[in-house]
Amino acid sequence: MCTVELCCQVIDVHDVSSIYRVPIILDDQQLDLMLAKRLALSLPAVRPPRFLLKWKDLADRFAFICNF
């Protein structure tokens, strides 16, 4: 498990089945918005509806192959 504190915000990445799951967990914790705010970056207010869809598909396919 890895925990990082970022100005009173905690980013937690627990043990996962593969490294491909880490970006999904960080996305669930809205790390991109947290960093954008901290670094004063301007990001689009609304994410594309298919944001990380291909990455999630890759992680699922990798998990399926490993469980074979």
Summary of the structure (lengths in Angstrom):
residues: 68
radius of gyration: 14.1
end to end distance: 26.0
largest distance: 44.9
contacts: 132
relative contact order: 0.16
helix: 47%
strand: 15%
